[in-house]
């Protein structure tokens, strides 16, 4: 049989307790180091999360600004196209007016031209086109082109005494300046 060497009970307890205490201290230090490391990783992750959130918010704001600018540019382009088209139709309006004032023996033809003229006038009116009619008012070079000079008998000095060709505007934009005769000052 083998003989076991027995240690005194005091030594066994110390040996057993000493490793437990050392192990407990080492485990506690490892836990503290691990907690500090986890806390620093958490802080770094939170910082990175905030950076990503800020970046996402900036990108969202940039996109909203882009969309707003794009919508404004699209609306401006549409209005510019509408104005350009209406400017090409204005001579047609002039010719229809001339046809209505011309002497004609064909009443049906004159009535038909009148209907087309009214329909075109209404369509332009719906689009916001207005006639520049400033007869008797002070001459305004931003709305009218003076092409003739009138006499003092025709009105007050500096006023429009005759409209030779109608002018049109769309909102605040002048599509075509009116050609007018102005009394000399």
Backbone as a printed PyTorch tensor [residue, N CA C, xyz], in Angstrom:
tensor([[[  0.8140,  -1.1450,   0.0000],
         [  0.0000,   0.0000,   0.0000],
         [  0.8720,   1.2270,   0.0000]],

        [[  0.3640,   2.1870,  -0.5680],
         [  1.1730,   3.3970,  -0.6050],
         [  0.8770,   4.2380,   0.6170]],

        [[  1.8600,   4.8670,   1.0040],
         [  1.7140,   5.7070,   2.1720],
         [  1.5150,   7.1360,   1.6960]],

        [[  0.5850,   7.7330,   2.2820],
         [  0.3430,   9.1290,   1.9630],
         [  0.9630,   9.9570,   3.0480]],

        [[  1.5760,  10.9600,   2.5920],
         [  2.1950,  11.8570,   3.5200],
         [  1.1320,  12.8460,   3.9410]],

        [[  0.8850,  12.8680,   5.1440],
         [ -0.1370,  13.7690,   5.6300],
         [  0.5070,  15.0250,   6.1690]],

        [[ -0.1120,  16.0810,   5.8950],
         [  0.3750,  17.3730,   6.3630],
         [ -0.4170,  17.7260,   7.6020]],

        [[  0.2170,  18.4900,   8.3720],
         [ -0.5310,  18.9320,   9.5350],
         [ -1.7160,  19.7910,   9.0940]],

        [[ -2.7850,  19.7890,   9.8000],
         [ -3.9790,  20.5070,   9.4100],
         [ -3.7470,  22.0070,   9.2610]],

        [[ -2.8610,  22.6010,   9.9880],
         [ -2.6130,  24.0270,   9.8910],
         [ -2.0260,  24.3950,   8.5430]],

        [[ -1.0810,  23.6240,   8.0900],
         [ -0.4260,  23.9340,   6.8180],
         [ -1.3960,  23.7860,   5.6590]],

        [[ -2.2380,  22.8370,   5.6900],
         [ -3.1820,  22.5890,   4.6160],
         [ -4.1310,  23.7710,   4.4640]],

        [[ -4.5640,  24.2900,   5.5500],
         [ -5.4790,  25.4240,   5.4990],
         [ -4.8070,  26.6440,   4.9080]],

        [[ -3.5780,  26.9110,   5.3360],
         [ -2.8660,  28.0820,   4.8200],
         [ -2.6260,  27.9660,   3.3380]],

        [[ -2.1850,  26.7910,   2.9130],
         [ -1.9120,  26.6100,   1.4990],
         [ -3.1750,  26.7660,   0.6790]],

        [[ -4.2310,  26.2730,   1.1960],
         [ -5.4930,  26.3680,   0.4840],
         [ -5.9880,  27.8010,   0.4790]],

        [[ -5.8660,  28.5070,   1.5850],
         [ -6.3540,  29.8690,   1.6730],
         [ -5.4960,  30.8230,   0.8520]],

        [[ -4.2210,  30.6320,   0.8640],
         [ -3.3410,  31.5490,   0.1590],
         [ -3.6420,  31.5800,  -1.3360]],

        [[ -3.7450,  30.4280,  -1.9980],
         [ -4.0760,  30.4970,  -3.4240],
         [ -5.4420,  31.1150,  -3.6560]],

        [[ -6.3970,  30.9050,  -2.7980],
         [ -7.7050,  31.5000,  -2.9860],
         [ -7.6200,  33.0080,  -2.8940]],

        [[ -6.9000,  33.5240,  -1.9520],
         [ -6.7570,  34.9630,  -1.8060],
         [ -6.0320,  35.5440,  -2.9980]],

        [[ -4.9520,  34.9300,  -3.4260],
         [ -4.2230,  35.4170,  -4.6010],
         [ -5.1100,  35.3280,  -5.8320]],

        [[ -5.8230,  34.2500,  -5.9700],
         [ -6.7270,  34.0710,  -7.1190],
         [ -7.8550,  35.0790,  -7.0910]],

        [[ -8.3620,  35.3830,  -5.9410],
         [ -9.4520,  36.3490,  -5.8080],
         [ -8.9670,  37.7420,  -6.1790]],

        [[ -7.7580,  38.0790,  -5.7440],
         [ -7.1950,  39.3910,  -6.0690],
         [ -6.9430,  39.4790,  -7.5580]],

        [[ -6.3760,  38.4310,  -8.1250],
         [ -6.1220,  38.4180,  -9.5700],
         [ -7.4330,  38.4910, -10.3500]],

        [[ -8.4330,  37.7840,  -9.9440],
         [ -9.7270,  37.7970, -10.6210],
         [-10.3830,  39.1630, -10.4920]],

        [[-10.2610,  39.7700,  -9.3260],
         [-10.8460,  41.0950,  -9.1100],
         [-10.1290,  42.1290,  -9.9740]],

        [[ -8.7950,  42.0480, -10.0310],
         [ -8.0330,  42.9620, -10.8820],
         [ -8.4040,  42.7500, -12.3430]],

        [[ -8.5580,  41.5190, -12.7580],
         [ -8.9350,  41.2170, -14.1400],
         [-10.3190,  41.7790, -14.4470]],

        [[-11.2290,  41.6640, -13.5060],
         [-12.5780,  42.1980, -13.6900],
         [-12.5240,  43.7190, -13.7810]],

        [[-11.7300,  44.3620, -12.9230],
         [-11.6070,  45.8150, -12.9640],
         [-10.9940,  46.2730, -14.2830]],

        [[ -9.9360,  45.5880, -14.7170],
         [ -9.2920,  45.9210, -15.9880],
         [-10.2780,  45.7010, -17.1240]],

        [[-10.9870,  44.5980, -17.0280],
         [-11.9710,  44.2810, -18.0520],
         [-13.0860,  45.3230, -18.0750]],

        [[-13.5510,  45.7760, -16.9120],
         [-14.5960,  46.8020, -16.8430],
         [-14.1000,  48.1290, -17.4000]],

        [[-12.8640,  48.4970, -17.0730],
         [-12.2940,  49.7330, -17.5970],
         [-12.1770,  49.6650, -19.1200]],

        [[-11.7300,  48.5300, -19.5790],
         [-11.5930,  48.3350, -21.0320],
         [-12.9560,  48.3900, -21.7110]],

        [[-13.9460,  47.7490, -21.1250],
         [-15.2990,  47.7790, -21.6700],
         [-15.8750,  49.1890, -21.6500]],

        [[-15.6030,  49.9170, -20.5660],
         [-16.1020,  51.2850, -20.4640],
         [-15.4520,  52.1670, -21.5220]],

        [[-14.1620,  52.0200, -21.7520],
         [-13.4950,  52.8250, -22.7810],
         [-13.9970,  52.4320, -24.1740]],

        [[-14.2500,  51.1450, -24.3900],
         [-14.8160,  50.7070, -25.6710],
         [-16.2270,  51.2720, -25.8480]],

        [[-17.0080,  51.2940, -24.7850],
         [-18.3630,  51.8340, -24.8420],
         [-18.3260,  53.3310, -25.1460]],

        [[-17.4230,  54.0560, -24.4960],
         [-17.2940,  55.4900, -24.7690],
         [-16.8850,  55.7250, -26.2200]],

        [[-15.9470,  54.9230, -26.7170],
         [-15.5070,  55.0550, -28.1140],
         [-16.6700,  54.7410, -29.0570]],

        [[-17.4590,  53.7320, -28.7480],
         [-18.6060,  53.3740, -29.5870],
         [-19.6670,  54.4770, -29.5520]],

        [[-19.8860,  55.0680, -28.3790],
         [-20.8480,  56.1650, -28.2810],
         [-20.3660,  57.3780, -29.0730]],

        [[-19.0820,  57.6590, -28.9950],
         [-18.5190,  58.7820, -29.7460],
         [-18.6690,  58.5470, -31.2490]],

        [[-18.3700,  57.3320, -31.6820],
         [-18.5150,  56.9920, -33.0980],
         [-19.9860,  57.0410, -33.5160]],

        [[-20.8670,  56.6060, -32.6380],
         [-22.3040,  56.6630, -32.9120],
         [-22.7600,  58.1080, -33.0890]],

        [[-22.2840,  59.0100, -32.2320],
         [-22.6270,  60.4180, -32.3560],
         [-22.1010,  61.0040, -33.6690]],

        [[-20.8850,  60.6170, -34.0440],
         [-20.3160,  61.0850, -35.3150],
         [-21.1750,  60.6210, -36.4890]],

        [[-21.5880,  59.3530, -36.4590],
         [-22.4250,  58.8270, -37.5430],
         [-23.7850,  59.5310, -37.5720]],

        [[-24.3430,  59.8070, -36.4070],
         [-25.6250,  60.4960, -36.3410],
         [-25.4890,  61.9090, -36.9020]],

        [[-24.4260,  62.6120, -36.5050],
         [-24.1900,  63.9610, -37.0420],
         [-24.0080,  63.9270, -38.5520]],

        [[-23.2560,  62.9350, -39.0210],
         [-23.0340,  62.8110, -40.4610],
         [-24.3550,  62.5220, -41.1770]],

        [[-25.1720,  61.6560, -40.6220],
         [-26.4660,  61.3470, -41.2350],
         [-27.3700,  62.5730, -41.2540]],

        [[-27.3460,  63.3520, -40.1860],
         [-28.1600,  64.5700, -40.1370],
         [-27.6810,  65.5930, -41.1640]],

        [[-26.3620,  65.7110, -41.3360],
         [-25.8250,  66.6370, -42.3460],
         [-26.2180,  66.1910, -43.7510]],

        [[-26.1090,  64.8930, -43.9980],
         [-26.4850,  64.3700, -45.3120],
         [-27.9680,  64.6110, -45.5720]],

        [[-28.7930,  64.3980, -44.5580],
         [-30.2400,  64.6360, -44.6960],
         [-30.5090,  66.1070, -44.9860]],

        [[-29.8320,  67.0060, -44.2640],
         [-30.0180,  68.4480, -44.4850],
         [-29.5340,  68.8440, -45.8870]],

        [[-28.4050,  68.2880, -46.3030],
         [-27.9000,  68.5690, -47.6540],
         [-28.8860,  68.1010, -48.7130]],

        [[-29.4790,  66.9350, -48.4960],
         [-30.4450,  66.4130, -49.4570],
         [-31.6930,  67.2930, -49.5120]],

        [[-32.1710,  67.7240, -48.3500],
         [-33.3470,  68.6110, -48.3170],
         [-33.0510,  69.9210, -49.0430]],

        [[-31.8600,  70.4720, -48.8150],
         [-31.4770,  71.7070, -49.5220],
         [-31.3970,  71.4670, -51.0220]],

        [[-30.8260,  70.3380, -51.4230],
         [-30.7400,  69.9910, -52.8460],
         [-32.1320,  69.8720, -53.4430]],

        [[-33.0130,  69.1910, -52.7350],
         [-34.3730,  69.0000, -53.2380],
         [-35.1020,  70.3380, -53.3690]],

        [[-34.9320,  71.2080, -52.3790],
         [-35.5670,  72.5200, -52.4160],
         [-35.0300,  73.3480, -53.5880]],

        [[-33.7000,  73.3430, -53.7640],
         [-33.1030,  74.0800, -54.8900],
         [-33.5520,  73.4990, -56.2210]],

        [[-33.6210,  72.1920, -56.2970],
         [-34.0340,  71.5320, -57.5330],
         [-35.4820,  71.8680, -57.8650]],

        [[-36.3570,  71.8610, -56.8630],
         [-37.7630,  72.2220, -57.0920],
         [-37.8860,  73.6710, -57.5420]],

        [[-37.1060,  74.5520, -56.9210],
         [-37.1450,  75.9660, -57.3080],
         [-36.6320,  76.1470, -58.7380]],

        [[-35.5540,  75.4490, -59.0820],
         [-35.0050,  75.5540, -60.4390],
         [-35.9900,  74.9960, -61.4620]],

        [[-36.6580,  73.9070, -61.1020],
         [-37.6430,  73.3150, -62.0070],
         [-38.8170,  74.2690, -62.2200]],

        [[-39.2880,  74.8800, -61.1500],
         [-40.4020,  75.8320, -61.2580],
         [-39.9900,  77.0450, -62.0860]],

        [[-38.7810,  77.5420, -61.8490],
         [-38.2870,  78.6800, -62.6330],
         [-38.1830,  78.3240, -64.1120]],

        [[-37.6830,  77.1310, -64.3980],
         [-37.5550,  76.6920, -65.7870],
         [-38.9210,  76.5650, -66.4510]],

        [[-39.8890,  76.0450, -65.7080],
         [-41.2340,  75.9110, -66.2460],
         [-41.8090,  77.2810, -66.5800]],

        [[-41.6760,  78.2160, -65.6410],
         [-42.1900,  79.5710, -65.8650],
         [-41.4720,  80.2410, -67.0320]],

        [[-40.1810,  80.0480, -67.1240],
         [-39.4190,  80.6380, -68.2300],
         [-39.8840,  80.0700, -69.5720]],

        [[-40.1270,  78.7740, -69.6050],
         [-40.6460,  78.1440, -70.8250],
         [-42.0260,  78.6580, -71.1800]],

        [[-42.8680,  78.8150, -70.1720],
         [-44.2220,  79.3440, -70.4030],
         [-44.1510,  80.7670, -70.9410]],

        [[-43.2800,  81.5900, -70.3680],
         [-43.1400,  82.9690, -70.8500],
         [-42.6390,  82.9940, -72.2930]],

        [[-41.6600,  82.1430, -72.5930],
         [-41.1220,  82.1040, -73.9600],
         [-42.2110,  81.6830, -74.9510]],

        [[-43.0240,  80.7040, -74.5730],
         [-44.0930,  80.2630, -75.4570],
         [-45.1300,  81.3620, -75.6540]],

        [[-45.5100,  82.0050, -74.5730],
         [-46.5190,  83.0730, -74.6710],
         [-45.9990,  84.2220, -75.5280]],

        [[-44.7120,  84.5240, -75.4210],
         [-44.1400,  85.5870, -76.2500],
         [-44.2580,  85.2510, -77.7440]],

        [[-44.2020,  83.9750, -78.0850],
         [-44.3590,  83.5940, -79.5040],
         [-45.8080,  83.6980, -79.9600]],

        [[-46.7590,  83.6560, -79.0340],
         [-48.1780,  83.7310, -79.3830],
         [-48.6830,  85.1760, -79.4800]],

        [[-47.9840,  86.0960, -78.8690],
         [-48.4570,  87.4870, -78.8570],
         [-48.6760,  88.0670, -80.2600]],

        [[-47.8270,  87.7940, -81.2480],
         [-48.1260,  88.2870, -82.6030],
         [-49.4360,  87.7130, -83.1720]],

        [[-49.7850,  86.5030, -82.7640],
         [-51.0580,  85.9110, -83.1910],
         [-52.2110,  86.7270, -82.6120]],

        [[-52.0790,  87.1250, -81.3460],
         [-53.1070,  87.9760, -80.7320],
         [-53.2470,  89.2880, -81.5070]],

        [[-52.0990,  89.8800, -81.8650],
         [-52.1240,  91.1380, -82.6260],
         [-52.8600,  90.9460, -83.9540]],

        [[-52.5760,  89.8610, -84.6460],
         [-53.2110,  89.6070, -85.9460],
         [-54.7090,  89.3380, -85.7990]],

        [[-55.0910,  88.6600, -84.7490],
         [-56.5180,  88.4400, -84.5190],
         [-57.2280,  89.7670, -84.2420]],

        [[-56.5960,  90.6520, -83.4800],
         [-57.1790,  91.9780, -83.2300],
         [-57.3250,  92.7610, -84.5330]],

        [[-56.2980,  92.6890, -85.3770],
         [-56.3710,  93.3860, -86.6690],
         [-57.5000,  92.8240, -87.5220]],

        [[-57.6510,  91.4920, -87.5010],
         [-58.7140,  90.8670, -88.2810],
         [-60.0910,  91.3160, -87.7840]],

        [[-60.2160,  91.4970, -86.4870],
         [-61.4990,  91.9360, -85.9350],
         [-61.8130,  93.3910, -86.2810]],

        [[-60.7890,  94.2210, -86.4020],
         [-61.0280,  95.6370, -86.7240],
         [-61.1260,  95.8870, -88.2240]],

        [[-60.7260,  94.9060, -89.0300],
         [-60.7760,  95.0810, -90.4870],
         [-62.2300,  95.0080, -90.9610]],

        [[-62.4960,  95.7310, -92.0220],
         [-63.8350,  95.7010, -92.6170],
         [-64.0050,  94.3680, -93.3430]],

        [[-65.1320,  93.7410, -93.1060],
         [-65.4020,  92.4620, -93.7590],
         [-66.8940,  92.3260, -93.9850]],

        [[-67.2220,  91.7450, -95.1310],
         [-68.6370,  91.5240, -95.4330],
         [-69.0990,  90.1560, -94.9280]],

        [[-68.1430,  89.3070, -94.5310],
         [-68.4650,  87.9600, -94.0480],
         [-68.6130,  87.9860, -92.5220]],

        [[-69.8490,  88.0660, -92.0560],
         [-70.1390,  88.1620, -90.6230],
         [-69.7740,  86.8690, -89.8970]],

        [[-69.9620,  85.7250, -90.5450],
         [-69.6570,  84.4380, -89.9050],
         [-68.1530,  84.3170, -89.6690]],

        [[-67.3660,  84.7510, -90.6360],
         [-65.9070,  84.7030, -90.4910],
         [-65.4700,  85.6230, -89.3520]],

        [[-66.0210,  86.8160, -89.3110],
         [-65.6790,  87.7700, -88.2600],
         [-66.0870,  87.2210, -86.8830]],

        [[-67.2170,  86.5760, -86.8200],
         [-67.6730,  85.9850, -85.5570],
         [-66.7270,  84.8490, -85.1310]],

        [[-66.3100,  84.0480, -86.0830],
         [-65.3730,  82.9490, -85.7850],
         [-64.0300,  83.4700, -85.2900]],

        [[-63.5100,  84.5060, -85.9320],
         [-62.2450,  85.1140, -85.4920],
         [-62.4170,  85.6930, -84.0940]],

        [[-63.5640,  86.3000, -83.8300],
         [-63.8460,  86.8540, -82.5050],
         [-63.8650,  85.7760, -81.4340]],

        [[-64.4270,  84.6240, -81.7720],
         [-64.4720,  83.5140, -80.8160],
         [-63.0570,  83.0000, -80.5160]],

        [[-62.2330,  82.8700, -81.5570],
         [-60.8540,  82.4100, -81.3710],
         [-60.0860,  83.4240, -80.5190]],

        [[-60.2880,  84.7080, -80.8090],
         [-59.6160,  85.7630, -80.0550],
         [-60.0090,  85.7100, -78.5730]],

        [[-61.3050,  85.5800, -78.2850],
         [-61.7710,  85.5110, -76.9000],
         [-61.2190,  84.2730, -76.1890]],

        [[-61.2220,  83.1610, -76.9030],
         [-60.7260,  81.9230, -76.3040],
         [-59.2350,  82.0360, -75.9860]],

        [[-58.4550,  82.5830, -76.8890],
         [-57.0240,  82.7660, -76.6550],
         [-56.7920,  83.7780, -75.5250]],

        [[-57.5730,  84.8450, -75.5010],
         [-57.4550,  85.8490, -74.4290],
         [-57.7420,  85.2250, -73.0630]],

        [[-58.7850,  84.3970, -72.9940],
         [-59.1320,  83.7410, -71.7300],
         [-58.0390,  82.7780, -71.2810]],

        [[-57.4670,  82.0480, -72.2320],
         [-56.3900,  81.1030, -71.8970],
         [-55.1730,  81.8530, -71.3450]],

        [[-54.8350,  82.9660, -71.9710],
         [-53.7000,  83.7570, -71.4910],
         [-54.0110,  84.3790, -70.1310]],

        [[-55.2290,  84.7970, -69.9440],
         [-55.6420,  85.3840, -68.6710],
         [-55.5420,  84.3500, -67.5470]],

        [[-55.9600,  83.1170, -67.8360],
         [-55.8600,  82.0480, -66.8360],
         [-54.4080,  81.7880, -66.4590]],

        [[-53.5240,  82.0100, -67.3930],
         [-52.0840,  81.7940, -67.1540],
         [-51.4370,  82.9940, -66.4620]],

        [[-52.2110,  84.0480, -66.2330],
         [-51.7010,  85.2110, -65.5080],
         [-51.1570,  86.3130, -66.3920]],

        [[-51.4820,  86.2690, -67.6720],
         [-51.0190,  87.2940, -68.6010],
         [-52.0170,  88.4460, -68.5810]],

        [[-51.4860,  89.6710, -68.4110],
         [-52.3360,  90.8620, -68.4050],
         [-51.8210,  91.8550, -69.4370]],

        [[-52.7420,  92.6610, -69.9370],
         [-52.4080,  93.6830, -70.9260],
         [-51.8670,  94.9100, -70.1960]],

        [[-50.8120,  95.4750, -70.7460],
         [-50.2870,  96.7380, -70.2000],
         [-51.0560,  97.8500, -70.9030]],

        [[-52.0040,  98.4400, -70.1880],
         [-52.8350,  99.5000, -70.7530],
         [-52.7020, 100.7150, -69.8530]],

        [[-51.8750, 101.6500, -70.2620],
         [-51.6150, 102.8120, -69.4240],
         [-51.9440, 104.1090, -70.1630]],

        [[-52.9560, 104.0760, -70.9620],
         [-53.3980, 105.2520, -71.7250],
         [-53.7310, 106.3950, -70.7730]],

        [[-53.1320, 107.5440, -70.9820],
         [-53.3860, 108.7130, -70.1580],
         [-52.5430, 108.7760, -68.8890]],

        [[-51.7520, 107.7370, -68.6240],
         [-50.9200, 107.7150, -67.4220],
         [-49.5040, 108.1740, -67.7520]],

        [[-48.7510, 108.4550, -66.7150],
         [-47.3650, 108.8950, -66.8560],
         [-46.5540, 107.7790, -67.5230]],

        [[-45.7170, 108.1640, -68.4880],
         [-44.8820, 107.2060, -69.2150],
         [-43.9420, 106.4780, -68.2450]],

        [[-43.8800, 105.1510, -68.3660],
         [-43.0030, 104.3210, -67.5310],
         [-42.1160, 103.4820, -68.4520]],

        [[-40.8270, 103.7990, -68.5330],
         [-39.9430, 103.0640, -69.4520],
         [-39.7680, 101.5860, -69.1090]],

        [[-40.1180, 101.1890, -67.9010],
         [-40.0180,  99.7670, -67.5590],
         [-41.1790,  98.9620, -68.1410]],

        [[-42.2370,  99.6570, -68.5870],
         [-43.4020,  98.9800, -69.1530],
         [-43.6480,  99.3290, -70.6190]],

        [[-43.1080, 100.4600, -71.0560],
         [-43.4530, 100.9570, -72.3930],
         [-42.2110, 101.4200, -73.1400]],

        [[-42.3170, 101.3540, -74.4580],
         [-41.3120, 101.9250, -75.3490],
         [-41.9680, 103.0970, -76.0690]],

        [[-41.3840, 104.2670, -75.9060],
         [-41.9180, 105.4470, -76.5860],
         [-41.3520, 105.4510, -78.0050]],

        [[-42.2300, 105.3730, -79.0010],
         [-41.7780, 105.3390, -80.3900],
         [-42.1950, 106.5920, -81.1620]],

        [[-43.0890, 107.3740, -80.5700],
         [-43.5340, 108.6210, -81.2010],
         [-43.7270, 109.6760, -80.1230]],

        [[-43.7140, 110.9230, -80.5950],
         [-43.9020, 112.0270, -79.6730],
         [-45.1830, 112.7670, -80.0490]],

        [[-46.0100, 112.9840, -79.0520],
         [-47.2710, 113.6790, -79.2900],
         [-47.1570, 115.1640, -78.9850]],

        [[-48.2070, 115.8880, -79.3220],
         [-48.2510, 117.3290, -79.0840],
         [-48.9580, 117.6330, -77.7660]],

        [[-48.8370, 118.8470, -77.3240],
         [-49.4410, 119.2710, -76.0570],
         [-50.9640, 119.1560, -76.0790]],

        [[-51.5860, 119.2550, -77.2730],
         [-53.0480, 119.1350, -77.3790],
         [-53.5220, 117.7090, -77.0850]],

        [[-52.6150, 116.7310, -77.1750],
         [-53.0120, 115.3240, -77.0060],
         [-53.0490, 114.8940, -75.5330]],

        [[-52.5600, 115.7150, -74.6370],
         [-52.6110, 115.3450, -73.2260],
         [-51.5630, 116.0560, -72.3970]],

        [[-51.4570, 115.6330, -71.1500],
         [-50.4890, 116.1850, -70.2090],
         [-49.0640, 115.8390, -70.6600]],

        [[-48.1130, 116.7130, -70.4340],
         [-46.7280, 116.4050, -70.7870],
         [-46.2130, 115.1740, -70.0330]],

        [[-45.5300, 114.2820, -70.7470],
         [-44.9590, 113.0640, -70.1540],
         [-45.9340, 111.9210, -69.9990]],

        [[-47.1450, 112.0400, -70.5460],
         [-48.1270, 110.9590, -70.4270],
         [-48.2800, 110.2320, -71.7540]],

        [[-48.8330, 109.0300, -71.6810],
         [-49.1000, 108.2130, -72.8690],
         [-50.3760, 108.7400, -73.5190]],

        [[-50.2730, 109.1310, -74.8180],
         [-51.4610, 109.6570, -75.5020],
         [-52.0130, 108.6650, -76.5270]],

        [[-51.2390, 107.6430, -76.8870],
         [-51.7400, 106.6200, -77.8150],
         [-50.9450, 105.3290, -77.6250]],

        [[-51.6380, 104.1990, -77.7480],
         [-50.9850, 102.8930, -77.6820],
         [-50.9680, 102.3360, -79.0990]],

        [[-49.7680, 102.1580, -79.6340],
         [-49.6300, 101.6690, -80.9990],
         [-49.6030, 100.1380, -81.0600]],

        [[-49.0470,  99.5280, -80.0440],
         [-49.0460,  98.0680, -79.9410],
         [-49.1590,  97.7190, -78.4610]],

        [[-50.0980,  96.8280, -78.1400],
         [-50.3150,  96.4500, -76.7410],
         [-49.0730,  95.7750, -76.1700]],

        [[-48.8630,  96.0260, -74.8930],
         [-47.8190,  95.3200, -74.1590],
         [-48.4660,  94.2870, -73.2540]],

        [[-47.6990,  93.2910, -72.8670],
         [-48.2200,  92.2240, -72.0070],
         [-47.2050,  91.9180, -70.9210]],

        [[-47.7410,  91.5470, -69.7700],
         [-46.8650,  91.0820, -68.6950],
         [-47.4910,  89.8610, -68.0270]],

        [[-46.6260,  89.0900, -67.4290],
         [-47.0450,  87.8740, -66.7310],
         [-46.5090,  87.9950, -65.3130]],

        [[-47.3990,  88.2740, -64.3810],
         [-46.9430,  88.5760, -63.0220],
         [-46.1960,  89.9020, -63.0570]],

        [[-44.9670,  89.9070, -62.5790],
         [-44.1440,  91.1190, -62.6060],
         [-43.2150,  91.1420, -63.8180]],

        [[-43.2200,  90.0920, -64.6100],
         [-42.3150,  89.9870, -65.7570],
         [-42.9760,  90.5700, -67.0100]],

        [[-42.3010,  91.4990, -67.6500],
         [-42.8340,  92.1060, -68.8770],
         [-42.5090,  91.1850, -70.0490]],

        [[-43.5650,  90.6670, -70.6710],
         [-43.3800,  89.7970, -71.8370],
         [-43.0440,  90.6220, -73.0800]],

        [[-43.7670,  91.7130, -73.2250],
         [-43.5250,  92.6230, -74.3390],
         [-43.9090,  94.0250, -73.8940]],

        [[-43.0010,  94.9780, -74.0990],
         [-43.2800,  96.3670, -73.7570],
         [-44.3220,  96.9270, -74.7310]],

        [[-45.1640,  97.7750, -74.2380],
         [-46.1490,  98.4360, -75.0930],
         [-45.4260,  99.4960, -75.9270]],

        [[-45.8240,  99.6090, -77.1910],
         [-45.2860, 100.6720, -78.0400],
         [-46.2740, 101.8240, -77.9720]],

        [[-45.7890, 102.9650, -77.4790],
         [-46.6970, 104.0710, -77.2070],
         [-46.1910, 105.3930, -77.8110]],

        [[-47.1550, 106.3000, -77.8700],
         [-46.8810, 107.6740, -78.2600],
         [-46.9750, 108.5070, -76.9920]],

        [[-45.9520, 109.3270, -76.7120],
         [-45.8710, 110.0730, -75.4570],
         [-45.8990, 111.5730, -75.7610]],

        [[-46.6620, 112.2900, -74.9580],
         [-46.7200, 113.7540, -75.1010],
         [-45.3810, 114.3330, -74.6400]],

        [[-44.8310, 115.2160, -75.4790],
         [-43.5440, 115.8280, -75.1750],
         [-43.6260, 116.7050, -73.9380]],

        [[-42.5410, 116.7450, -73.2200],
         [-42.5100, 117.5670, -71.9930],
         [-41.9530, 118.9370, -72.2970]]])
